[in-house]
């Protein structure tokens, strides 16, 4: 603790890490405002990496230098600690600050950032977080087999697309948005129309293809007043580098901190919220409490549709959600009052997956019955058939 206090004093003392000035990452439109939704391609090129909790000490200096010194202004920085693994998302420039170490894993992709303009959905839209762009952004990208990561903050929602898929993603989304590129030039509707991929005929409901569970801890999604960062830097150091020491009741730990263009966002549990002084954190009108649903285990970066599988049923049911993709898992935040309904929706989507698998098995059996297989071999195949009426207990729970 003495080390943390000394480090906090050093950071707050005004010794700064200076950067060259950089242009605003938001592409501003010179076109007259209209009712068309606007999509922005941010200038950042990002790296997504993971650090084992046991080796975080080798990266403390770099993380403090990038995100916590008084004049450090990262264009895009996100760190999430979950169950012994740190997921760090940062720009190419900041990634160079990291030391070479065997515990540093990289996704081996460069990522680009898309975000929808603030207020594009209209003030009457009741959905919060990533749900409000499910049908217009997440769904179309999933339909075209474009892999995405999502990072929701208190202020906005960011969609990360692999750079080698960016052009296709922009052509797909050109059917829904006015798009502005990183050179501050608008991509015209004619350019998009002539090159847009054909929209696939997607009519089936997306099933949930990965196990999920919900710890019983209650979380808060909030923002931090950047002008008051120095006053809470000691607390942030403890949370960033020691949050995993405070396990939840079921063994899970989770902490998220991000800085995007000066906006600071946090996802913290209710107990941690109480540690912050008054008038430091932003709060919404109705002190909302959120529950977490954890999806998957050791997911891959090239798998498509995971976010859509999770967000689509929530958006269809008009349920709000914040969403954080990490290096190997997905974290979906839903209102505490909605958690039972959300788990029921996900359970139904899991059944949909099992029904699809059963129908596929039945079809395979019907095909081989007309073949030259001997009766014993056909019976062996039938014994492997999944029965919907005798399903094992679904892999989800709302408590440990």
Kinemage of the C-alpha trace (Angstrom):
@kinemage 1
@onewidth
@group {chain A} dominant
@subgroup {mainchain}
@vectorlist {calphas} color= white
{ca unk a 1} P 0.000 0.000 0.000
{ca unk a 2} L 2.898 2.368 0.718
{ca unk a 3} L 4.135 1.777 -2.836
{ca unk a 4} L 0.701 2.635 -4.273
{ca unk a 5} L 0.545 5.835 -2.198
{ca unk a 6} L 4.009 6.893 -3.350
{ca unk a 7} L 3.134 6.130 -6.969
{ca unk a 8} L -0.128 8.044 -6.621
{ca unk a 9} L 1.739 11.066 -5.266
{ca unk a 10} L 4.199 10.880 -8.163
{ca unk a 11} L 1.416 10.772 -10.749
{ca unk a 12} L -0.514 13.611 -9.111
{ca unk a 13} L 2.549 15.812 -8.688
{ca unk a 14} L 2.268 17.226 -12.167
{ca unk a 15} L 5.117 15.305 -13.819
{ca unk a 16} L 3.585 14.670 -17.174
{ca unk a 17} L 4.030 12.500 -20.182
{ca unk a 18} L 3.757 14.745 -23.220
{ca unk a 19} L 2.463 13.626 -26.574
{ca unk a 20} L 2.522 15.259 -29.936
{ca unk a 21} L -0.815 16.847 -30.638
{ca unk a 22} L -3.096 14.736 -32.771
{ca unk a 23} L -6.240 15.591 -34.698
{ca unk a 24} L -9.644 14.804 -33.285
{ca unk a 25} L -10.510 11.198 -34.088
{ca unk a 26} L -14.097 12.095 -34.875
{ca unk a 27} L -14.701 12.926 -38.515
{ca unk a 28} L -16.898 16.009 -38.693
{ca unk a 29} L -19.414 16.402 -41.474
{ca unk a 30} L -19.623 19.597 -43.522
{ca unk a 31} L -22.948 18.485 -44.984
{ca unk a 32} L -26.182 20.082 -43.782
{ca unk a 33} L -27.769 18.060 -40.976
{ca unk a 34} L -30.595 15.765 -41.974
{ca unk a 35} L -32.417 12.758 -40.628
{ca unk a 36} L -29.974 10.222 -42.092
{ca unk a 37} L -27.919 8.330 -39.532
{ca unk a 38} L -24.187 9.022 -39.559
{ca unk a 39} L -21.400 6.505 -39.051
{ca unk a 40} L -17.883 7.618 -38.185
{ca unk a 41} L -14.662 5.809 -38.943
{ca unk a 42} L -12.186 6.846 -36.270
{ca unk a 43} L -8.562 7.381 -37.207
{ca unk a 44} L -7.153 4.921 -34.694
{ca unk a 45} L -5.502 1.667 -35.627
{ca unk a 46} L -5.725 -0.582 -32.615
{ca unk a 47} L -4.027 -3.609 -31.132
{ca unk a 48} L -5.938 -6.083 -28.962
{ca unk a 49} L -3.754 -7.951 -26.518
{ca unk a 50} L -3.855 -9.966 -23.309
{ca unk a 51} L -1.610 -10.029 -20.248
{ca unk a 52} L -1.659 -12.668 -17.539
{ca unk a 53} L -2.574 -11.273 -14.134
{ca unk a 54} L 0.574 -12.795 -12.630
{ca unk a 55} L 2.787 -10.777 -15.025
{ca unk a 56} L 1.053 -7.381 -14.930
{ca unk a 57} L 3.959 -5.865 -12.960
{ca unk a 58} L 6.045 -5.848 -16.143
{ca unk a 59} L 3.509 -3.537 -17.814
{ca unk a 60} L 2.608 -1.177 -14.941
{ca unk a 61} L 4.951 1.594 -16.040
{ca unk a 62} L 3.701 1.535 -19.630
{ca unk a 63} L 0.013 1.530 -18.612
{ca unk a 64} L 0.526 4.428 -16.176
{ca unk a 65} L 2.485 6.359 -18.805
{ca unk a 66} L -0.182 5.809 -21.457
{ca unk a 67} L -3.339 6.469 -19.443
{ca unk a 68} L -2.829 7.952 -15.977
{ca unk a 69} L -0.169 10.667 -16.044
{ca unk a 70} L -1.658 14.207 -15.897
{ca unk a 71} L -1.157 15.092 -19.556
{ca unk a 72} L -1.466 11.607 -20.978
{ca unk a 73} L -4.295 11.728 -23.490
{ca unk a 74} L -4.672 8.329 -25.138
{ca unk a 75} L -6.801 8.425 -28.262
{ca unk a 76} L -8.179 4.980 -27.435
{ca unk a 77} L -7.255 2.951 -24.382
{ca unk a 78} L -9.246 0.193 -22.714
{ca unk a 79} L -8.223 -2.250 -19.992
{ca unk a 80} L -10.460 -5.001 -18.630
{ca unk a 81} L -9.477 -7.345 -15.815
{ca unk a 82} L -11.508 -10.531 -15.702
{ca unk a 83} L -10.634 -13.765 -13.955
{ca unk a 84} L -6.892 -13.417 -13.968
{ca unk a 85} L -6.477 -11.992 -17.476
{ca unk a 86} L -6.086 -8.393 -18.617
{ca unk a 87} L -7.429 -7.418 -22.027
{ca unk a 88} L -5.823 -4.207 -23.263
{ca unk a 89} L -6.969 -2.361 -26.394
{ca unk a 90} L -4.750 0.511 -27.463
{ca unk a 91} L -3.349 2.316 -30.486
{ca unk a 92} L -0.333 1.144 -32.467
{ca unk a 93} L 1.646 4.085 -31.072
{ca unk a 94} L 0.868 3.219 -27.455
{ca unk a 95} L 1.433 -0.487 -28.030
{ca unk a 96} L 5.071 0.308 -28.719
{ca unk a 97} L 5.393 1.373 -25.079
{ca unk a 98} L 4.822 -2.214 -23.945
{ca unk a 99} L 7.941 -4.248 -23.197
{ca unk a 100} L 8.587 -7.459 -25.056
{ca unk a 101} L 7.497 -10.219 -22.715
{ca unk a 102} L 6.440 -13.836 -23.145
{ca unk a 103} L 3.107 -13.258 -21.365
{ca unk a 104} L 1.971 -10.567 -23.836
{ca unk a 105} L -0.448 -12.120 -26.328
{ca unk a 106} L -1.665 -10.346 -29.439
{ca unk a 107} L -4.726 -11.015 -31.594
{ca unk a 108} L -2.501 -10.785 -34.698
{ca unk a 109} L -4.965 -8.374 -36.290
{ca unk a 110} L -5.000 -4.611 -36.587
{ca unk a 111} L -8.434 -3.230 -35.729
{ca unk a 112} L -10.339 -0.146 -36.897
{ca unk a 113} L -13.046 1.651 -34.946
{ca unk a 114} L -16.577 2.543 -36.011
{ca unk a 115} L -19.096 4.505 -33.972
{ca unk a 116} L -22.551 5.946 -34.606
{ca unk a 117} L -23.054 9.666 -34.069
{ca unk a 118} L -24.458 10.722 -30.718
{ca unk a 119} L -28.196 11.148 -30.941
{ca unk a 120} L -28.454 9.399 -34.296
{ca unk a 121} L -31.136 7.086 -32.957
{ca unk a 122} L -33.305 9.974 -31.820
{ca unk a 123} L -34.180 11.170 -28.343
{ca unk a 124} L -37.316 9.030 -28.271
{ca unk a 125} L -35.318 5.803 -28.546
{ca unk a 126} L -35.573 4.018 -25.211
{ca unk a 127} L -32.773 1.524 -25.781
{ca unk a 128} L -29.418 2.137 -24.112
{ca unk a 129} L -26.007 0.866 -25.111
{ca unk a 130} L -25.248 -1.495 -27.953
{ca unk a 131} L -28.892 -2.645 -28.320
{ca unk a 132} L -29.828 0.543 -30.135
{ca unk a 133} L -27.531 -0.250 -33.066
{ca unk a 134} L -28.128 -3.989 -33.158
{ca unk a 135} L -30.296 -4.018 -36.277
{ca unk a 136} L -28.376 -1.367 -38.200
{ca unk a 137} L -24.743 -2.253 -37.402
{ca unk a 138} L -24.257 -5.557 -35.563
{ca unk a 139} L -26.787 -7.564 -37.583
{ca unk a 140} L -25.636 -6.564 -41.094
{ca unk a 141} L -21.978 -7.185 -40.248
{ca unk a 142} L -22.830 -10.611 -38.844
{ca unk a 143} L -24.890 -11.448 -41.952
{ca unk a 144} L -21.840 -10.728 -44.104
{ca unk a 145} L -19.496 -12.840 -41.936
{ca unk a 146} L -17.546 -9.864 -40.614
{ca unk a 147} L -16.003 -10.475 -37.198
{ca unk a 148} L -16.376 -7.671 -34.644
{ca unk a 149} L -15.427 -6.735 -31.108
{ca unk a 150} L -17.536 -4.309 -29.100
{ca unk a 151} L -16.635 -1.881 -26.344
{ca unk a 152} L -19.452 0.039 -24.677
{ca unk a 153} L -18.561 3.053 -22.564
{ca unk a 154} L -20.631 5.452 -20.499
{ca unk a 155} L -20.583 7.909 -23.400
{ca unk a 156} L -20.779 5.767 -26.533
{ca unk a 157} L -20.454 2.355 -28.190
{ca unk a 158} L -17.538 1.338 -30.381
{ca unk a 159} L -17.439 -1.437 -32.976
{ca unk a 160} L -13.993 -2.830 -33.784
{ca unk a 161} L -13.511 -4.415 -37.205
{ca unk a 162} L -10.396 -6.120 -38.501
{ca unk a 163} L -8.622 -3.752 -40.880
{ca unk a 164} L -8.559 -6.315 -43.680
{ca unk a 165} L -12.383 -6.437 -43.529
{ca unk a 166} L -12.940 -2.696 -43.191
{ca unk a 167} L -13.769 -1.899 -46.824
{ca unk a 168} L -16.412 -4.616 -46.986
{ca unk a 169} L -17.840 -3.469 -43.648
{ca unk a 170} L -18.172 0.106 -44.884
{ca unk a 171} L -19.910 -0.999 -48.081
{ca unk a 172} L -22.346 -3.102 -46.051
{ca unk a 173} L -23.123 -0.287 -43.617
{ca unk a 174} L -23.463 2.231 -46.429
{ca unk a 175} L -27.000 0.900 -46.866
{ca unk a 176} L -27.900 2.328 -43.461
{ca unk a 177} L -25.632 5.309 -42.795
{ca unk a 178} L -23.972 8.379 -44.184
{ca unk a 179} L -20.301 7.485 -43.690
{ca unk a 180} L -17.386 9.844 -43.123
{ca unk a 181} L -13.837 8.611 -43.560
{ca unk a 182} L -10.630 9.441 -41.745
{ca unk a 183} L -9.681 12.090 -44.302
{ca unk a 184} L -12.749 14.092 -43.320
{ca unk a 185} L -14.383 13.264 -46.637
{ca unk a 186} L -17.775 11.735 -47.016
{ca unk a 187} L -18.123 8.514 -48.972
{ca unk a 188} L -20.973 9.304 -51.350
{ca unk a 189} L -24.122 7.235 -51.549
{ca unk a 190} L -23.419 6.447 -55.241
{ca unk a 191} L -20.003 5.009 -54.453
{ca unk a 192} L -21.493 2.746 -51.811
{ca unk a 193} L -24.488 1.670 -53.881
{ca unk a 194} L -22.407 0.476 -56.806
{ca unk a 195} L -20.110 -1.630 -54.636
{ca unk a 196} L -22.317 -2.832 -51.776
{ca unk a 197} L -22.279 -6.611 -51.342
{ca unk a 198} L -25.571 -8.336 -51.918
{ca unk a 199} L -27.423 -8.699 -48.650
{ca unk a 200} L -27.786 -12.403 -47.850
{ca unk a 201} L -31.229 -13.833 -47.237
{ca unk a 202} L -31.121 -14.279 -43.471
{ca unk a 203} L -34.481 -15.376 -42.059
{ca unk a 204} L -33.586 -17.806 -39.261
{ca unk a 205} L -33.401 -16.668 -35.658
{ca unk a 206} L -29.800 -16.582 -34.455
{ca unk a 207} L -29.236 -19.273 -31.826
{ca unk a 208} L -26.941 -18.854 -28.825
{ca unk a 209} L -23.972 -21.082 -29.680
{ca unk a 210} L -21.867 -20.690 -26.535
{ca unk a 211} L -22.499 -21.432 -22.843
{ca unk a 212} L -23.394 -18.496 -20.645
{ca unk a 213} L -23.770 -17.694 -16.983
{ca unk a 214} L -24.621 -14.773 -14.754
{ca unk a 215} L -22.779 -13.986 -11.498
{ca unk a 216} L -25.020 -12.387 -8.903
{ca unk a 217} L -22.854 -9.263 -8.411
{ca unk a 218} L -24.418 -5.909 -9.258
{ca unk a 219} L -22.471 -3.430 -11.410
{ca unk a 220} L -22.538 0.238 -12.288
{ca unk a 221} L -21.653 1.763 -15.665
{ca unk a 222} L -20.372 5.264 -15.070
{ca unk a 223} L -18.082 8.025 -16.285
{ca unk a 224} L -15.312 9.835 -14.456
{ca unk a 225} L -14.805 13.595 -14.549
{ca unk a 226} L -11.379 13.868 -16.211
{ca unk a 227} L -10.595 17.082 -14.317
{ca unk a 228} L -10.787 15.113 -11.060
{ca unk a 229} L -8.639 12.189 -12.179
{ca unk a 230} L -5.666 13.158 -9.997
{ca unk a 231} L -7.836 13.005 -6.883
{ca unk a 232} L -8.721 9.351 -7.393
{ca unk a 233} L -5.571 8.078 -9.077
{ca unk a 234} L -4.569 6.016 -6.014
{ca unk a 235} L -7.936 4.261 -6.043
{ca unk a 236} L -7.650 3.639 -9.793
{ca unk a 237} L -4.179 2.148 -9.361
{ca unk a 238} L -5.553 -0.257 -6.778
{ca unk a 239} L -8.493 -1.190 -9.004
{ca unk a 240} L -6.500 -1.623 -12.203
{ca unk a 241} L -3.631 -3.615 -10.759
{ca unk a 242} L -5.219 -5.300 -7.754
{ca unk a 243} L -8.897 -5.738 -8.660
{ca unk a 244} L -8.406 -9.473 -9.141
{ca unk a 245} L -7.579 -9.832 -5.468
{ca unk a 246} L -11.192 -9.019 -4.641
{ca unk a 247} L -13.072 -11.999 -6.021
{ca unk a 248} L -16.818 -11.974 -6.303
{ca unk a 249} L -18.809 -14.487 -4.306
{ca unk a 250} L -18.658 -17.075 -7.090
{ca unk a 251} L -14.966 -16.592 -7.862
{ca unk a 252} L -15.408 -14.106 -10.730
{ca unk a 253} L -13.704 -10.726 -10.867
{ca unk a 254} L -14.352 -7.898 -13.308
{ca unk a 255} L -13.155 -4.314 -13.714
{ca unk a 256} L -13.216 -2.138 -16.831
{ca unk a 257} L -11.516 1.231 -17.402
{ca unk a 258} L -11.363 3.100 -20.699
{ca unk a 259} L -10.241 6.474 -22.008
{ca unk a 260} L -11.419 7.526 -25.461
{ca unk a 261} L -10.626 11.067 -26.582
{ca unk a 262} L -10.636 12.370 -23.026
{ca unk a 263} L -13.828 10.577 -21.977
{ca unk a 264} L -13.207 8.224 -19.060
{ca unk a 265} L -15.559 5.307 -18.454
{ca unk a 266} L -15.752 2.645 -15.745
{ca unk a 267} L -17.665 -0.572 -15.153
{ca unk a 268} L -17.379 -1.395 -11.453
{ca unk a 269} L -19.339 -3.371 -8.903
{ca unk a 270} L -21.544 -1.620 -6.366
{ca unk a 271} L -19.068 -2.168 -3.545
{ca unk a 272} L -16.320 -0.406 -5.513
{ca unk a 273} L -18.667 2.451 -6.379
{ca unk a 274} L -18.908 3.326 -2.698
{ca unk a 275} L -15.144 3.932 -2.542
{ca unk a 276} L -15.291 6.947 -4.858
{ca unk a 277} L -15.799 10.427 -3.391
{ca unk a 278} L -18.950 12.387 -4.188
{ca unk a 279} L -19.098 14.524 -7.348
{ca unk a 280} L -16.363 12.554 -9.124
{ca unk a 281} L -18.417 10.011 -11.071
{ca unk a 282} L -21.191 10.819 -13.499
{ca unk a 283} L -24.505 9.179 -12.760
{ca unk a 284} L -27.595 8.758 -14.861
{ca unk a 285} L -31.043 9.946 -13.913
{ca unk a 286} L -32.092 6.694 -12.319
{ca unk a 287} L -29.114 5.134 -10.511
{ca unk a 288} L -29.256 2.059 -12.743
{ca unk a 289} L -27.949 -1.272 -11.504
{ca unk a 290} L -26.648 -3.795 -14.004
{ca unk a 291} L -26.102 -7.543 -13.966
{ca unk a 292} L -23.512 -9.348 -16.049
{ca unk a 293} L -23.945 -12.256 -18.430
{ca unk a 294} L -20.665 -13.957 -19.369
{ca unk a 295} L -20.643 -15.653 -22.777
{ca unk a 296} L -18.260 -18.318 -23.994
{ca unk a 297} L -14.848 -19.495 -22.928
{ca unk a 298} L -11.675 -19.095 -24.983
{ca unk a 299} L -13.460 -17.600 -28.004
{ca unk a 300} L -11.602 -16.896 -31.243
{ca unk a 301} L -11.198 -13.577 -33.060
{ca unk a 302} L -12.262 -14.932 -36.438
{ca unk a 303} L -15.571 -16.391 -35.306
{ca unk a 304} L -18.456 -14.296 -36.642
{ca unk a 305} L -21.848 -13.556 -35.171
{ca unk a 306} L -21.176 -13.948 -31.444
{ca unk a 307} L -22.195 -10.373 -30.622
{ca unk a 308} L -25.248 -10.618 -32.883
{ca unk a 309} L -26.365 -13.844 -31.191
{ca unk a 310} L -26.323 -12.078 -27.827
{ca unk a 311} L -27.578 -8.617 -28.723
{ca unk a 312} L -30.256 -9.528 -31.291
{ca unk a 313} L -32.751 -11.087 -28.839
{ca unk a 314} L -32.216 -8.234 -26.380
{ca unk a 315} L -32.831 -5.543 -28.989
{ca unk a 316} L -35.901 -7.403 -30.294
{ca unk a 317} L -37.271 -7.497 -26.740
{ca unk a 318} L -36.420 -3.785 -26.277
{ca unk a 319} L -33.874 -4.531 -23.548
{ca unk a 320} L -30.857 -2.274 -23.089
{ca unk a 321} L -27.329 -3.623 -22.795
{ca unk a 322} L -23.733 -2.535 -22.482
{ca unk a 323} L -21.184 -4.867 -24.013
{ca unk a 324} L -17.466 -5.481 -23.539
{ca unk a 325} L -15.479 -7.912 -25.678
{ca unk a 326} L -12.323 -9.279 -24.083
{ca unk a 327} L -9.495 -11.408 -25.410
{ca unk a 328} L -11.278 -14.698 -24.810
{ca unk a 329} L -14.818 -13.976 -23.550
{ca unk a 330} L -17.783 -11.650 -24.011
{ca unk a 331} L -19.451 -9.646 -21.236
{ca unk a 332} L -22.994 -8.366 -21.595
{ca unk a 333} L -24.449 -5.949 -19.022
{ca unk a 334} L -28.242 -5.873 -18.637
{ca unk a 335} L -30.461 -4.061 -16.170
{ca unk a 336} L -30.829 -5.920 -12.899
{ca unk a 337} L -34.607 -5.804 -13.283
{ca unk a 338} L -34.290 -7.596 -16.655
{ca unk a 339} L -31.880 -10.401 -15.736
{ca unk a 340} L -34.458 -13.192 -15.374
{ca unk a 341} L -36.069 -12.305 -18.675
{ca unk a 342} L -32.675 -12.136 -20.383
{ca unk a 343} L -31.664 -15.585 -19.145
{ca unk a 344} L -34.985 -16.989 -20.354
{ca unk a 345} L -34.424 -15.454 -23.803
{ca unk a 346} L -30.905 -16.875 -23.978
{ca unk a 347} L -32.128 -20.283 -22.822
{ca unk a 348} L -34.707 -20.296 -25.615
{ca unk a 349} L -32.045 -19.366 -28.163
{ca unk a 350} L -29.897 -22.219 -26.840
{ca unk a 351} L -32.824 -24.581 -27.405
{ca unk a 352} L -33.068 -23.230 -30.938
{ca unk a 353} L -29.448 -24.291 -31.475
{ca unk a 354} L -30.131 -27.781 -30.149
{ca unk a 355} L -33.208 -28.111 -32.364
{ca unk a 356} L -31.134 -27.134 -35.394
{ca unk a 357} L -28.572 -29.773 -34.445
{ca unk a 358} L -31.309 -32.379 -33.960
{ca unk a 359} L -32.867 -31.602 -37.329
{ca unk a 360} L -29.439 -31.887 -38.926
{ca unk a 361} L -28.918 -35.276 -37.246
{ca unk a 362} L -32.344 -36.543 -38.352
{ca unk a 363} L -31.659 -35.398 -41.908
{ca unk a 364} L -28.323 -37.225 -41.893
{ca unk a 365} L -29.967 -40.395 -40.631
{ca unk a 366} L -32.686 -40.265 -43.285
{ca unk a 367} L -30.001 -39.907 -45.926
{ca unk a 368} L -28.035 -42.935 -44.779
{ca unk a 369} L -31.119 -45.145 -44.302
{ca unk a 370} L -31.504 -45.249 -48.070
{ca unk a 371} L -27.850 -46.095 -48.502
{ca unk a 372} L -26.166 -49.466 -48.390
{ca unk a 373} L -25.299 -49.301 -44.673
{ca unk a 374} L -26.157 -52.421 -42.679
{ca unk a 375} L -29.010 -52.132 -40.116
{ca unk a 376} L -26.585 -52.259 -37.185
{ca unk a 377} L -24.664 -49.258 -38.521
{ca unk a 378} L -27.891 -47.254 -38.991
{ca unk a 379} L -28.978 -48.063 -35.434
{ca unk a 380} L -25.580 -46.879 -34.169
{ca unk a 381} L -26.132 -43.518 -35.855
{ca unk a 382} L -29.631 -43.234 -34.414
{ca unk a 383} L -28.321 -43.803 -30.902
{ca unk a 384} L -26.281 -40.597 -31.263
{ca unk a 385} L -29.362 -38.504 -32.012
{ca unk a 386} L -30.068 -35.622 -29.626
{ca unk a 387} L -33.561 -35.689 -28.144
{ca unk a 388} L -35.121 -32.303 -27.393
{ca unk a 389} L -37.482 -33.930 -24.904
{ca unk a 390} L -34.564 -35.296 -22.864
{ca unk a 391} L -32.213 -32.317 -22.844
{ca unk a 392} L -29.641 -31.954 -20.082
{ca unk a 393} L -29.978 -28.934 -17.828
{ca unk a 394} L -29.082 -25.762 -19.735
{ca unk a 395} L -25.722 -24.202 -19.013
{ca unk a 396} L -26.760 -20.997 -17.329
{ca unk a 397} L -27.447 -19.756 -13.858
{ca unk a 398} L -28.229 -16.462 -12.183
{ca unk a 399} L -26.407 -17.369 -9.001
{ca unk a 400} L -23.342 -19.404 -8.075
